[in-house]
Amino acid sequence: MNYHSRKLLKLNLAPWRMATVSGLLLTGLVLVAGRAFYLQGLNTDYLQGKGDAVANRNLTLPAHRGQVSDRHGQLLAISTPVESLWARQAELRLTDDQHAYLARVLGLSVPALTEKLRRKTRGEFSVQRPVTPEQAVKIAAMGAPGLHLRREFRRYYPAGEVAAHVVGFTNVDDLGQEGVERAYQDWLAGRAGERQILRDRRGNTIRDLAPIKTAQMGGNLALALDLKIQYLAHRELAAAIATHKAKGGSVVVLDAKTGEILALANQPVFNPNNRRNYQPGPMRNRAVIDTFEPGSTIKPFVAAAVLERGLLHPDSVIDTPQTWRVGAKLVRDEHPHPQMTVSEIIQKSSNVGAAKMAMMLTPQQYWEVLYRAGFGQLPGSGFPGETAGRLRDAGTWKPVEHATMAYGYGLSVSLLQLSRAYMAFANDGEVMPLSFLKREPQEIVGERVFSASVAREVRAMMETVTQDGGTGTRTRVPGYRVAGKTGTAHKIVNGRYASDRYLSSFVGMAPASNPRLIVGVAIDEPSGGVYYGGSVAGPVFAQVMAASLRQLALPPDAPETATRMTQNTPAAARTDGGA
């Protein structure tokens, strides 16, 4: 059979169709050839850019974080280079033996490592940060595709838990989380750099091309903290917490002339170098964040308020019965005296006397004195989380609240805030701004709270607190005159004042003739059978103040024989009538 003779198999197309199809095919071929010539011969940047996008990478160069030191240059925070293990999921190829070996090197179980390597991500992810130098050597020797080591910096804190609440700490990404590490994050962190590198399809670096941006080291910080004083405060506070079986406590040491924070210690405490079992409780900076009702430590401000307005004088006599009724509230003194002068009210810590003085003022007048002293507003230290405490508007006060605020109930303060307020008595009526950073005296401008004469008069009253007959005889420092005030406040539990839970405190200054240091101590819930502020917080104050005065080489202002330490006797404990 002749193939061409069959009509059904014969191709019968019009000539114009053949020409059209051939023209389209030829045109397409010309366009493709022209486009290829354009890209490869005339405009090479496009394909080169696409290739670079696959092979070239901008590598981030971490900045070296700045150092933190105390006022004498003792290092408190430094950064050391470390290696960390990263992986790229798309290129990860581990044999069973390599997988098991890597788990042993990292100290993980095989299932735990498997879980770490199963991340659903297209880019890189961290496997372990950091790894030890020994681990890094073993991992590098594996040569496993998809695994690589990256140079990073890890923060180290030489003082450990001693300065933990002041310095704070950084997270795994070297970002400040607490303390000055967080407050001055931008200054300490510096700026990361970038460098362009060439990688093969497995992600391995095959060429270092060029720097894009140089890493800029973070700035250094010199704190006002004196590490020797900080250690003493930490040690004495820990001993007191253990002795009195307390829930916690804080110590603050201020330079009264400059407002610098020389020491700040809390219990419980944490070690910033061990980040595996962080708990929120020990990490709280109690002295800055937590508030409490100040109890009798507020009474010097009541005395200053009435003296400032000329309503009373230090030797003015006030009737002080054991109980005094204000509305439905019965104000009571533990150790009654029929009459007392204003000075004796502070010395004996009379609630009735303090309430009577406060009621001579209008609520607005008393509120203004407390507010000028810094209560109800932020202390201004710049510390993360610092609190303003609680001082309600005077227009909301009831008569009974007006009276109870005279002996420290109905308002709340932090220990840092309370210690700062006492600068008004140490600096002849002026309060200096607080600073965690070392500063020069000429940089400081204070804020006047009281007249110089009133501040001196109240300071003299507080000096009698530490003398025979006062509530703070155990706060004496040999060779120095000391002025201060004890406080013992019931704590609120389930909305009511608990009869067996206390916050014991003492805030004082020395040398009293011209105060340089202010030390505030607060002990939370002592349960060893003694709870008065003079007996619990007082000895901590005395030890910290004595060591701090020696550290600063301040000359004594009193004969040593006149300032002997009082022994811990039941009689001494009973003299503290602070409510």
C-alpha distance (Angstrom), angle and dihedral (degrees) to the residues before:
residue distance angle dihedral
M1 . . .
N2 3.79 . .
Y3 3.74 109.0 .
H4 3.80 94.6 -152.9
S5 3.79 91.5 49.3
R6 3.78 93.2 67.0
K7 3.82 112.0 91.2
L8 3.81 96.3 -155.8
L9 3.78 91.8 59.3
K10 3.76 96.6 43.7
L11 3.87 115.1 105.1
N12 3.73 107.4 -131.6
L13 3.85 108.8 -177.5
A14 3.72 128.3 157.0
P15 3.82 112.7 -110.1
W16 3.84 92.4 -122.5
R17 3.82 91.9 60.1
M18 3.79 92.2 54.3
A19 3.76 90.4 49.7
T20 3.82 92.7 49.2
V21 3.80 95.4 50.7
S22 3.78 92.6 45.1
G23 3.80 90.7 49.2
L24 3.79 92.8 51.2
L25 3.78 92.4 49.6
L26 3.79 91.9 48.0
T27 3.81 91.8 47.1
G28 3.83 91.6 51.3
L29 3.77 90.8 49.0
V30 3.80 91.4 50.8
L31 3.86 91.4 48.5
V32 3.81 92.9 50.6
A33 3.80 91.6 46.7
G34 3.80 91.0 47.4
R35 3.80 92.7 48.3
A36 3.80 91.0 49.0
F37 3.80 90.8 49.4
Y38 3.82 90.5 48.3
L39 3.80 94.9 50.3
Q40 3.78 97.3 40.4
G41 3.76 100.4 34.5
L42 3.80 110.0 25.2
N43 3.81 108.3 20.2
T44 3.81 108.0 31.6
D45 3.82 96.4 155.0
Y46 3.80 95.1 81.5
L47 3.80 98.4 58.5
Q48 3.79 90.8 36.4
G49 3.80 89.2 54.9
K50 3.79 91.5 49.7
G51 3.76 90.6 50.8
D52 3.78 92.0 47.5
A53 3.79 90.0 50.3
V54 3.79 88.4 60.8
A55 3.81 99.7 39.5
N56 3.81 104.2 27.0
R57 3.80 121.9 74.5
N58 3.78 134.7 179.0
L59 3.80 105.8 -129.1
T60 3.82 115.6 -152.2
L61 3.79 112.7 -129.5
P62 3.83 110.3 -152.7
A63 3.80 116.8 -130.4
H64 3.78 120.0 -122.5
R65 3.82 106.3 -110.4
G66 3.79 115.7 -126.2
Q67 3.79 122.3 -104.5
V68 3.80 125.6 -107.4
S69 3.80 118.6 -146.4
D70 3.78 137.9 171.1
R71 3.80 122.5 -109.4
H72 3.83 91.1 -82.9
G73 3.80 96.3 48.9
Q74 3.81 97.7 -98.2
L75 3.81 106.7 150.2
L76 3.79 116.3 -115.2
A77 3.83 100.4 168.6
I78 3.80 129.9 19.2
S79 3.82 134.8 165.5
T80 3.80 122.6 -127.9
P81 3.84 126.0 -169.4
V82 3.81 115.5 -108.9
E83 3.79 137.6 170.3
S84 3.79 123.7 -117.3
L85 3.81 128.9 -166.0
W86 3.82 119.1 -121.1
A87 3.78 132.8 175.8
R88 3.81 138.8 -159.7
Q89 3.81 111.0 -143.4
A90 3.82 97.4 -153.4
E91 3.81 92.4 55.9
L92 3.79 100.7 34.3
R93 3.80 110.1 125.0
L94 3.80 115.7 166.3
T95 3.76 126.0 165.9
D96 3.79 118.2 -139.8
D97 3.81 90.3 -103.6
Q98 3.81 92.3 50.1
H99 3.79 90.6 47.6
A100 3.81 92.1 52.9
Y101 3.81 92.0 43.8
L102 3.80 92.6 50.8
A103 3.81 90.5 50.0
R104 3.83 90.0 53.8
V105 3.81 91.9 48.0
L106 3.81 92.3 51.3
G107 3.80 93.3 43.2
L108 3.81 92.7 -118.7
S109 3.74 134.2 127.7
V110 3.81 116.5 -108.4
P111 3.85 92.7 -111.9
A112 3.82 90.7 49.1
L113 3.81 91.2 52.5
T114 3.79 90.6 45.8
E115 3.80 89.5 54.6
K116 3.81 91.1 50.5
L117 3.82 92.1 51.1
R118 3.81 95.7 48.5
R119 3.76 96.7 78.2
K120 3.79 114.9 142.7
T121 3.77 99.2 -132.6
R122 3.80 135.1 121.6
G123 3.78 95.3 -148.5
E124 3.77 135.0 50.4
F125 3.77 123.9 -56.9
S126 3.77 133.8 -173.5
V127 3.79 119.7 -106.1
Q128 3.81 99.4 -178.4
R129 3.81 131.0 -5.4
P130 2.92 116.6 -136.2
V131 3.80 118.9 7.2
T132 3.79 124.2 -166.3
P133 3.82 120.1 -105.8
E134 3.82 89.4 -108.6
Q135 3.80 91.2 52.3
A136 3.80 91.0 47.6
V137 3.83 91.9 55.0
K138 3.82 92.4 50.7
I139 3.80 93.5 46.3
A140 3.80 92.8 49.1
A141 3.80 90.4 50.5
M142 3.81 90.5 56.9
G143 3.80 92.5 67.5
A144 3.79 89.3 -158.0
P145 3.83 114.4 173.8
G146 3.80 113.8 -116.2
L147 3.82 94.5 24.7
H148 3.79 122.4 98.3
L149 3.79 139.8 159.5
R150 3.78 123.2 -121.4
R151 3.81 127.6 -159.8
E152 3.81 113.2 -124.0
F153 3.81 138.2 155.4
R154 3.79 126.7 -108.7
R155 3.80 124.0 -160.3
Y156 3.79 118.9 -123.1
Y157 3.82 125.7 -168.4
P158 3.83 113.2 -154.9
A159 3.84 94.0 -169.0
G160 3.81 91.9 51.9
E161 3.78 115.0 -171.6
V162 3.83 93.9 -6.9
A163 3.81 93.3 79.3
A164 3.80 98.5 17.6
H165 3.80 98.2 117.2
V166 3.81 93.1 50.4
V167 3.80 100.7 40.9
G168 3.82 96.0 36.0
F169 3.80 119.7 -170.8
T170 3.81 144.7 -98.9
N171 3.79 130.0 -120.1
V172 3.81 127.3 -121.3
D173 3.82 89.8 -80.6
D174 3.84 90.1 56.0
L175 3.81 93.3 -110.6
G176 3.82 117.7 141.9
Q177 3.80 113.1 -108.5
E178 3.80 104.8 174.0
G179 3.80 141.8 6.9
V180 3.78 123.3 8.6
E181 3.82 88.2 -26.6
R182 3.79 86.6 70.1
A183 3.81 99.1 31.9
Y184 3.82 91.7 55.4
Q185 3.80 98.5 30.6
D186 3.81 95.5 131.3
W187 3.80 92.7 49.8
L188 3.80 96.3 45.2
A189 3.80 98.8 40.4
G190 3.79 100.2 62.4
R191 3.83 118.9 -168.0
A192 3.78 126.9 -60.9
G193 3.81 118.8 -125.0
E194 3.81 133.1 -142.5
R195 3.79 134.0 -137.4
Q196 3.81 128.5 -174.0
I197 3.80 116.9 -127.9
L198 3.84 135.8 176.7
R199 3.81 118.3 -128.0
D200 3.77 132.9 -171.1
R201 3.80 123.2 -129.8
R202 3.82 90.2 -85.9
G203 3.77 91.5 57.8
N204 3.80 95.5 -108.7
T205 3.78 116.9 142.6
I206 3.80 109.4 -115.9
R207 3.80 101.3 167.7
D208 3.80 137.2 20.4
L209 3.80 103.6 -141.2
A210 3.80 112.9 -178.8
P211 3.82 143.7 -42.0
I212 3.80 114.6 -100.6
K213 3.79 101.0 -178.0
T214 3.80 127.7 4.8
A215 3.81 116.7 -128.6
Q216 3.79 112.3 -111.5
M217 3.81 116.4 -142.7
G218 3.79 117.7 -125.1
G219 3.78 121.4 -109.6
N220 3.79 122.6 -97.8
L221 3.80 123.1 -118.0
A222 3.80 127.5 -145.3
L223 3.79 108.4 -160.8
A224 3.78 126.7 -152.9
L225 3.81 86.4 -125.3
D226 3.80 117.3 118.6
L227 3.80 104.5 -149.4
K228 3.82 93.6 -154.1
I229 3.80 92.2 53.4
Q230 3.80 89.5 42.6
Y231 3.79 90.7 54.7
L232 3.82 91.6 49.5
A233 3.81 91.6 50.2
H234 3.81 90.9 48.0
R235 3.81 92.7 48.9
E236 3.81 97.3 46.1
L237 3.79 93.2 45.0
A238 3.80 92.6 50.5
A239 3.81 90.4 49.8
A240 3.81 92.2 50.4
I241 3.81 92.6 48.2
A242 3.80 89.9 52.6
T243 3.82 94.2 44.5
H244 3.80 95.5 49.6
K245 3.83 95.7 34.2
A246 3.79 89.0 -126.1
K247 3.77 128.6 176.1
G248 3.80 93.0 -127.9
G249 3.77 144.4 -49.7
S250 3.79 148.8 -165.9
V251 3.80 140.8 -138.2
V252 3.80 126.5 -160.7
V253 3.82 125.2 -171.9
L254 3.82 117.7 -167.8
D255 3.78 133.0 -175.6
A256 3.80 99.4 -127.4
K257 3.80 93.1 -155.8
T258 3.80 98.7 50.7
G259 3.81 105.8 21.1
E260 3.81 90.3 -123.9
I261 3.81 117.1 152.5
L262 3.80 103.3 -127.4
A263 3.80 95.5 177.4
L264 3.78 138.9 3.3
A265 3.80 120.2 178.4
N266 3.79 133.3 173.1
Q267 3.77 138.5 -174.1
P268 3.02 129.4 -117.4
V269 3.79 93.6 45.3
F270 3.81 137.8 -175.8
N271 3.79 136.7 -146.6
P272 3.84 111.4 -118.5
N273 3.81 90.6 -160.0
N274 3.81 91.7 63.0
R275 3.80 109.1 59.4
R276 3.79 101.3 164.2
N277 3.80 99.8 93.8
Y278 3.78 105.6 27.6
Q279 3.79 114.1 168.8
P280 3.82 122.3 -166.6
G281 3.82 94.4 -133.1
P282 3.83 100.0 63.2
M283 3.81 90.3 40.5
R284 3.82 92.6 61.6
N285 3.77 113.8 108.4
R286 3.80 93.9 -137.8
A287 3.81 95.5 -176.4
V288 3.81 91.1 59.5
I289 3.80 105.8 27.0
D290 3.80 108.0 30.8
T291 3.80 121.3 75.5
F292 3.79 132.8 -156.8
E293 3.79 138.6 174.9
P294 3.82 104.2 -91.8
G295 3.79 98.1 -141.0
S296 3.79 115.9 -167.1
T297 3.82 94.3 -8.4
I298 3.83 85.2 84.0
K299 3.82 94.0 61.0
P300 3.83 96.9 87.6
F301 3.82 88.1 62.8
V302 3.81 90.7 54.6
A303 3.79 90.1 51.9
A304 3.80 91.2 47.3
A305 3.81 90.9 50.4
V306 3.83 95.0 55.5
L307 3.81 92.7 41.6
E308 3.81 91.3 49.8
R309 3.81 90.9 56.2
G310 3.79 93.4 45.0
L311 3.81 92.6 -118.0
L312 3.81 92.9 127.4
H313 3.80 142.0 6.0
P314 3.82 128.4 -138.9
D315 3.82 90.6 -99.0
S316 3.83 95.9 43.1
V317 3.82 110.2 127.3
I318 3.83 121.1 -130.0
D319 3.79 127.5 -172.6
T320 3.81 107.0 -115.7
P321 3.81 112.7 -176.0
Q322 3.78 117.6 -177.4
T323 3.81 90.7 -103.5
W324 3.79 132.2 24.9
R325 3.78 124.6 -175.6
V326 3.81 122.2 -134.3
G327 3.80 108.2 179.6
A328 3.80 106.3 -56.0
K329 3.84 92.9 -19.2
L330 3.79 122.7 95.4
V331 3.82 110.6 -151.9
R332 3.82 109.5 -152.2
D333 3.81 138.4 -167.6
E334 3.79 119.6 -150.6
H335 3.81 92.5 -150.9
P336 3.81 108.3 32.4
H337 3.80 127.2 -153.4
P338 3.84 118.4 -178.1
Q339 3.79 92.5 -135.7
M340 3.79 135.0 11.3
T341 3.76 137.9 177.6
V342 3.80 118.9 -124.8
S343 3.82 88.6 -101.5
E344 3.80 91.7 51.8
I345 3.80 91.3 49.3
I346 3.81 88.1 60.1
Q347 3.81 93.3 40.9
K348 3.82 94.9 49.2
S349 3.83 93.3 33.7
S350 3.80 95.0 -127.4
N351 3.80 113.9 -168.8
V352 3.80 92.2 -166.2
G353 3.78 92.6 51.0
A354 3.81 92.7 47.2
A355 3.82 91.7 48.3
K356 3.81 91.7 49.9
M357 3.81 91.0 51.0
A358 3.81 91.8 49.1
M359 3.80 91.9 50.2
M360 3.82 88.9 58.2
L361 3.80 86.0 68.7
T362 3.77 127.7 65.0
P363 3.83 114.2 -113.9
Q364 3.81 89.0 -109.0
Q365 3.82 92.8 52.3
Y366 3.80 92.6 50.3
W367 3.83 91.9 43.7
E368 3.80 91.1 53.3
V369 3.80 91.9 53.8
L370 3.80 92.2 50.5
Y371 3.79 92.9 44.9
R372 3.81 93.5 49.2
A373 3.80 88.1 52.0
G374 3.81 88.8 57.9
F375 3.79 103.7 -99.3
G376 3.78 115.1 140.1
Q377 3.81 92.9 23.8
L378 3.79 136.1 80.0
P379 3.82 114.7 -83.7
G380 3.81 89.2 -130.8
S381 3.80 97.7 -129.5
G382 3.81 91.8 132.3
F383 3.80 89.7 -129.7
P384 3.82 114.3 148.1
G385 3.79 112.2 -100.4
E386 3.79 97.8 9.6
T387 3.78 111.6 163.2
A388 3.79 133.6 -137.0
G389 3.78 93.4 -147.6
R390 3.79 119.4 -144.1
L391 3.80 128.6 -64.6
R392 3.78 112.0 156.2
D393 3.78 122.4 -145.2
A394 3.80 112.0 -85.0
G395 3.79 91.2 -125.2
T396 3.80 90.1 68.9
W397 3.82 96.2 52.3
K398 3.78 119.4 116.5
P399 3.82 117.7 -152.7
V400 3.79 91.6 -104.0
E401 3.84 90.7 52.3
H402 3.78 89.8 48.2
A403 3.81 88.0 56.5
T404 3.82 98.3 43.1
M405 3.81 92.1 50.1
A406 3.79 86.7 63.7
Y407 3.81 89.9 70.1
G408 3.78 98.8 33.9
Y409 3.81 109.2 -87.2
G410 3.80 123.9 119.7
L411 3.80 96.4 36.0
S412 3.80 132.0 69.0
V413 3.80 133.3 -147.9
S414 3.78 140.3 175.9
L415 3.79 118.9 -120.1
L416 3.81 90.7 -115.5
Q417 3.80 90.1 51.6
L418 3.81 92.8 48.3
S419 3.81 93.2 47.2
R420 3.79 90.4 49.9
A421 3.82 91.0 52.3
Y422 3.83 90.1 55.9
M423 3.81 88.2 64.2
A424 3.82 85.5 79.7
F425 3.82 88.2 70.0
A426 3.80 95.5 38.9
N427 3.83 95.2 49.5
D428 3.80 100.0 44.7
G429 3.79 93.4 -98.7
E430 3.83 102.0 -34.1
V431 3.81 128.1 111.1
M432 3.80 117.7 -152.3
P433 3.82 122.5 -146.1
L434 3.79 113.4 -103.0
S435 3.79 122.6 -114.5
F436 3.80 134.7 -174.7
L437 3.82 87.5 -167.7
K438 3.77 126.3 77.6
R439 3.79 110.3 -101.2
E440 3.77 140.3 -179.7
P441 3.85 117.9 -111.6
Q442 3.79 93.3 -125.9
E443 3.80 90.1 61.9
I444 3.81 94.0 64.4
V445 3.79 129.1 95.9
G446 3.80 115.8 -177.6
E447 3.80 131.1 -151.1
R448 3.81 118.8 -124.4
V449 3.78 116.2 -126.2
F450 3.83 103.6 161.3
S451 3.78 135.5 11.9
A452 3.80 114.8 -92.1
S453 3.81 92.4 -113.7
V454 3.81 93.8 53.1
A455 3.80 92.0 46.4
R456 3.82 90.5 53.2
E457 3.79 92.2 47.4
V458 3.80 92.7 52.2
R459 3.80 90.8 44.9
A460 3.79 88.9 55.1
M461 3.82 89.0 51.5
M462 3.79 90.7 51.7
E463 3.80 89.7 50.5
T464 3.81 88.7 62.5
V465 3.82 88.4 57.5
T466 3.81 89.0 70.8
Q467 3.80 94.3 45.6
D468 3.78 130.1 82.1
G469 3.79 109.6 -60.2
G470 3.80 93.2 25.2
T471 3.80 128.5 111.0
G472 3.81 94.8 -118.5
T473 3.79 106.6 53.8
R474 3.79 91.1 133.0
T475 3.80 91.2 63.1
R476 3.79 94.9 71.7
V477 3.80 119.7 127.5
P478 3.82 117.0 -154.7
G479 3.78 111.4 -111.5
Y480 3.80 95.9 10.6
R481 3.76 137.0 87.3
V482 3.79 110.8 -125.4
A483 3.81 129.7 -161.8
G484 3.79 125.2 -171.8
K485 3.77 148.9 113.9
T486 3.79 134.7 -108.2
G487 3.79 124.5 -138.1
T488 3.80 133.1 -166.8
A489 3.81 114.7 176.7
H490 3.79 130.3 178.0
K491 3.81 112.8 -123.8
I492 3.78 125.3 -127.3
V493 3.81 114.3 -115.5
N494 3.81 119.9 -179.7
G495 3.79 91.3 -13.2
R496 3.82 96.1 -51.3
Y497 3.80 134.5 87.9
A498 3.79 108.5 -100.7
S499 3.78 115.4 -134.6
D500 3.81 93.9 -145.7
R501 3.82 104.8 39.0
Y502 3.78 121.2 82.0
L503 3.77 144.0 175.0
S504 3.80 107.4 -143.4
S505 3.79 118.5 -161.5
F506 3.77 146.7 166.1
V507 3.80 129.9 -173.0
G508 3.79 119.2 -173.9
M509 3.79 146.9 151.4
A510 3.79 139.9 -141.0
P511 2.96 150.2 -124.7
A512 3.83 83.8 29.7
S513 3.80 92.5 -159.8
N514 3.81 89.2 64.6
P515 3.82 109.8 -3.5
R516 3.78 118.0 -140.2
L517 3.81 101.5 165.0
I518 3.79 134.0 45.2
V519 3.80 119.0 -165.4
G520 3.80 122.4 -170.4
V521 3.81 121.7 -169.2
A522 3.81 128.2 -174.4
I523 3.82 124.5 179.0
D524 3.80 116.6 -167.7
E525 3.80 118.1 -141.9
P526 3.81 104.2 -20.1
S527 3.78 107.9 -160.8
G528 3.79 104.9 179.2
G529 3.81 94.6 101.9
V530 3.83 95.4 -90.1
Y531 3.78 120.0 84.3
Y532 3.83 110.5 153.6
G533 3.78 113.9 119.4
G534 3.79 93.6 -125.1
S535 3.80 91.9 55.4
V536 3.82 100.5 38.2
A537 3.82 106.3 31.1
G538 3.82 96.5 23.1
P539 3.83 98.5 72.9
V540 3.81 91.1 47.9
F541 3.79 88.8 53.3
A542 3.81 91.7 49.1
Q543 3.81 94.6 51.1
V544 3.81 95.2 44.6
M545 3.81 93.6 44.0
A546 3.82 93.6 47.6
A547 3.80 92.9 50.7
S548 3.80 92.6 43.8
L549 3.81 93.0 51.3
R550 3.80 89.5 51.5
Q551 3.80 91.2 47.0
L552 3.81 90.7 54.6
A553 3.84 91.4 41.8
L554 3.80 92.3 -129.8
P555 3.81 113.1 174.8
P556 3.82 117.7 -112.9
D557 3.81 117.0 -105.7
A558 3.82 99.6 -166.6
P559 3.82 137.1 47.6
E560 3.79 110.1 -94.5
T561 3.78 91.9 -131.4
A562 3.79 89.8 61.5
T563 3.79 94.4 55.2
R564 3.78 105.4 48.9
M565 3.78 115.3 157.9
T566 3.80 113.4 -102.8
Q567 3.79 115.3 -125.2
N568 3.80 120.3 -117.4
T569 3.79 99.7 -99.3
P570 3.81 130.5 154.2
A571 3.79 88.6 -115.2
A572 3.79 91.2 56.4
A573 3.78 90.6 49.3
R574 3.80 92.4 50.5
T575 3.81 93.6 55.4
D576 3.81 92.1 71.5
G577 3.79 105.7 93.7
G578 3.81 96.3 167.5
A579 3.79 111.2 141.9
